[in-house]
Amino acid sequence: MRKPTEVIYNSEGGLENPGRFLSAMWKDLFSSWELAWRLMVRDINAKYRQSLLGFLWAFVPSVVMAFGFTLAKNQQVINIRETNFPYPAYVMFSMVLWQTFVEALNGPLQAVIASKPLLARVNFPHEAIILAKIGEVFFNFGVKLLLVVSLFIWFRIPVTQSLVFAPWALLILVLLGTFLGMLLVPLGVLYQDIPNALMVLTGFWLFITPVVYPVPSKGIFGVIVGLNPVTPLLETIRELATFGVVSNPAGFWIVTTVTIVGLFLAWIMYRLAMPALIERISS
């Protein structure tokens, strides 16, 4: 039997000894993979087991949104300039990517709130619940990807060898959402206003993200869309998956760098905040 880990709580801040703190971070990260896998499998089973449509719910939101915008465009209700490949596939692919980002953004806060009873009773690496949610995001994307591939085949959209680099851009998109989501955990656990505000924010965010329209190049709206950190990631994934020519590599690498550095800092903040949050949860 493995010897239980001894945990000592004291009044010193977590960064009193930075070397020990960082070492504990990486140790907990690598030791949490097995638990994260079990939590992910449990959450996926619980999500789809009690549903009549099961995995179809992974498709439904994207299909409804894509159908609605395609119908509006065809009937000239909205004026959207031509896309690089057939619009139904364009908007479906983009909507799947957008929903993947939103799931990653909401994931950390949802994971911590759902794990309140477990956090209050059991000591375990808190990274596990975040990793489990990231795994669930990728699983949901894999399910939705089946529909996207079907549309690409139906419309005979060519792909290039650059497709093999698209998963890297997708990973950055998920990590960007996770980074921003982890920043919201401390306040979101304590105040219900944060999840409600996040729902409103993502609704507005969708309209300044080139999901249902190509990236605009002129005007104030074009500047706003260009400053949106999701824009270069979404655009890069679409381009790598189709024509293989990345139109905004500088934007992609800037967002990638900010995401990696920001995620590390958000992880530190998460580690520092969790003991206080667990104390509030337990009281």
C-alpha positions in Angstrom: 0.0 0.0 0.0 1.3 3.4 -0.9 2.2 5.6 2.0 -0.3 8.5 2.4 1.1 11.9 1.6 1.6 14.2 4.6 0.2 17.7 4.1 1.2 20.5 6.4 -0.8 23.7 6.4 0.8 26.9 7.9 0.4 30.6 7.8 3.2 31.2 5.2 2.2 32.4 1.7 2.8 29.9 -1.1 5.5 32.1 -2.7 7.6 32.4 0.5 9.8 29.6 -1.1 9.4 30.0 -4.9 11.6 27.0 -5.7 9.6 24.7 -3.5 6.3 26.2 -4.7 7.2 25.7 -8.4 8.5 22.1 -7.7 5.2 21.2 -6.0 3.2 22.7 -8.9 4.9 20.4 -11.5 4.8 17.4 -9.2 1.1 17.8 -8.7 0.5 18.3 -12.4 2.3 15.1 -13.3 0.7 13.1 -10.5 -2.8 14.2 -11.4 -3.1 12.6 -14.8 -4.7 9.3 -13.7 -7.3 11.1 -11.5 -8.0 13.6 -14.3 -8.7 10.7 -16.7 -11.1 9.1 -14.2 -12.9 12.4 -13.6 -13.1 13.0 -17.4 -14.6 9.6 -18.1 -17.1 10.0 -15.2 -18.2 13.5 -16.4 -18.6 12.4 -20.0 -20.6 9.4 -19.0 -22.8 11.4 -16.7 -23.4 14.1 -19.3 -24.6 11.8 -22.1 -26.0 8.7 -20.2 -29.2 10.5 -19.0 -29.9 12.1 -22.4 -32.3 10.8 -25.0 -30.2 12.2 -27.9 -26.9 11.3 -26.3 -23.9 12.4 -28.3 -26.2 14.2 -30.8 -26.3 17.1 -28.4 -22.7 17.8 -29.3 -23.9 18.5 -32.9 -27.2 20.3 -32.3 -26.0 23.8 -31.3 -23.5 24.0 -34.1 -26.0 22.6 -36.7 -28.8 25.0 -35.6 -26.5 28.1 -35.7 -24.9 27.1 -39.0 -28.3 26.4 -40.6 -29.7 29.7 -39.3 -26.9 31.9 -40.6 -26.7 29.9 -43.9 -30.5 30.5 -44.5 -30.2 34.2 -43.6 -27.3 34.6 -46.0 -29.0 32.8 -48.8 -32.2 34.8 -48.4 -30.0 38.0 -48.3 -31.3 38.9 -44.8 -27.7 39.5 -43.8 -25.0 40.7 -46.2 -21.8 38.6 -45.8 -19.1 38.6 -48.4 -18.0 35.4 -50.0 -15.8 33.0 -48.0 -12.8 31.0 -49.2 -14.8 27.8 -49.2 -18.6 27.0 -49.3 -20.4 29.0 -46.6 -22.2 26.1 -44.9 -18.9 24.3 -44.2 -17.2 27.6 -43.3 -19.8 28.6 -40.7 -20.1 25.0 -39.3 -16.3 24.6 -38.9 -16.0 28.1 -37.4 -18.9 27.4 -35.0 -17.4 24.2 -33.8 -14.1 26.0 -33.1 -15.9 28.8 -31.3 -17.9 26.5 -29.2 -14.7 24.6 -28.3 -13.2 27.9 -27.1 -16.3 28.8 -25.1 -16.3 25.3 -23.5 -12.6 25.8 -22.5 -13.4 29.3 -21.2 -16.3 28.0 -19.0 -14.5 24.8 -18.1 -12.3 25.8 -15.1 -15.1 27.6 -13.2 -17.6 24.8 -14.0 -15.1 22.2 -12.8 -14.4 23.8 -9.5 -18.0 24.6 -8.7 -19.0 21.0 -9.6 -16.2 19.6 -7.4 -17.0 21.6 -4.3 -18.1 18.6 -2.2 -15.0 16.7 -3.3 -12.7 19.6 -2.6 -14.1 20.1 0.9 -13.6 16.4 1.9 -10.6 15.0 0.0 -7.0 16.3 -0.5 -5.9 15.7 -4.1 -4.0 17.7 -6.8 -6.4 20.4 -7.8 -4.9 20.4 -11.3 -6.8 17.2 -11.9 -10.2 18.9 -12.2 -8.8 21.4 -14.7 -7.1 18.7 -16.8 -10.3 16.6 -16.8 -12.3 19.5 -18.1 -9.7 20.1 -20.9 -9.9 16.5 -21.8 -13.7 16.8 -22.0 -13.4 19.8 -24.3 -11.2 17.8 -26.7 -13.5 14.9 -26.6 -16.5 17.1 -27.5 -14.5 18.6 -30.3 -13.7 15.1 -31.7 -17.4 14.3 -31.8 -18.2 17.5 -33.6 -15.3 17.1 -36.0 -17.1 14.1 -37.5 -19.8 16.5 -38.8 -17.2 18.9 -40.1 -15.3 16.2 -42.0 -18.6 15.0 -43.5 -19.3 18.6 -44.8 -15.8 18.9 -46.2 -16.3 15.6 -48.1 -19.8 16.6 -49.3 -18.5 20.0 -50.7 -15.3 18.4 -51.9 -13.2 20.9 -50.1 -9.5 20.2 -50.7 -7.0 20.0 -47.8 -3.2 20.3 -47.8 -0.4 18.8 -45.9 -0.5 21.8 -43.6 -3.5 20.2 -42.0 -1.1 18.3 -39.6 -0.2 21.7 -38.0 -3.8 22.6 -37.3 -4.0 20.6 -34.0 -1.2 22.8 -32.6 -3.3 25.9 -33.3 -6.4 24.2 -31.9 -4.4 23.4 -28.7 -3.5 27.1 -28.3 -7.2 28.0 -28.8 -8.2 25.6 -26.0 -5.4 26.9 -23.7 -6.4 30.5 -24.3 -9.9 29.7 -23.1 -8.5 27.7 -20.1 -6.1 30.6 -19.2 -8.9 33.1 -19.2 -11.3 30.7 -17.4 -8.7 30.1 -14.6 -8.4 33.8 -14.0 -12.2 33.8 -13.2 -12.1 30.9 -10.8 -11.5 32.8 -7.5 -14.3 35.3 -8.0 -16.6 32.9 -9.8 -16.6 30.4 -7.0 -17.6 33.2 -4.5 -20.1 35.2 -6.6 -22.8 33.9 -8.9 -22.6 37.1 -10.9 -19.4 35.9 -12.7 -21.0 32.9 -14.4 -24.0 35.0 -15.4 -21.7 37.8 -16.7 -19.6 35.3 -18.6 -22.7 34.0 -20.4 -23.5 37.6 -21.5 -19.9 38.3 -22.5 -19.5 35.2 -24.7 -22.8 36.1 -26.5 -21.4 39.5 -27.4 -17.9 38.1 -28.0 -19.3 35.8 -30.7 -20.3 38.8 -32.8 -16.8 40.4 -32.8 -15.2 37.0 -33.7 -15.1 36.0 -37.4 -17.2 32.9 -37.0 -20.0 33.6 -39.4 -18.2 36.1 -41.6 -14.6 36.5 -43.0 -12.2 38.7 -41.2 -13.0 42.3 -42.1 -10.0 44.4 -43.2 -11.5 48.0 -43.0 -13.2 50.3 -40.5 -13.5 50.4 -36.8 -15.2 47.0 -36.7 -12.2 45.5 -38.6 -9.9 47.0 -35.9 -12.0 45.5 -33.1 -12.1 42.1 -34.7 -8.4 42.2 -35.4 -7.7 43.0 -31.7 -9.8 40.0 -30.6 -7.3 37.3 -29.5 -9.5 34.5 -30.8 -9.4 36.0 -34.3 -5.9 34.9 -35.4 -6.3 31.5 -33.8 -9.6 30.8 -35.5 -8.3 32.1 -38.8 -5.1 30.1 -38.6 -6.9 26.8 -37.9 -9.3 27.4 -40.9 -6.4 28.2 -43.2 -4.2 25.3 -42.1 -7.1 22.9 -42.5 -7.8 24.1 -46.1 -5.4 26.1 -48.2 -2.3 25.9 -46.0 -1.3 29.6 -46.3 -1.5 31.5 -42.9 -2.4 35.1 -43.5 -1.6 36.5 -40.1 1.4 34.5 -38.6 2.5 37.4 -36.4 -0.9 37.6 -34.7 -0.9 33.9 -34.2 2.5 33.8 -32.5 1.7 36.9 -30.4 -1.5 35.3 -29.0 0.4 32.0 -28.6 3.1 33.6 -26.5 0.6 35.6 -24.4 -1.4 32.4 -23.9 1.5 30.2 -22.7 2.9 32.9 -20.3 -0.6 33.9 -19.1 -1.6 30.3 -18.5 1.4 29.7 -16.3 0.7 32.9 -14.3 -3.0 31.9 -14.0 -1.9 28.5 -12.8 0.2 30.1 -10.0 -2.8 32.3 -9.0 -5.1 29.2 -9.0 -2.7 27.4 -6.7 -2.5 30.4 -4.4 -6.3 30.9 -4.3 -7.5 27.3 -3.9 -6.7 26.9 -0.1 -8.7 30.0 0.7 -11.6 28.9 -1.6 -11.7 25.5 -0.1 -11.8 27.0 3.4 -14.8 29.1 2.3 -16.4 26.1 0.7 -16.0 24.0 3.8 -17.3 26.6 6.2 
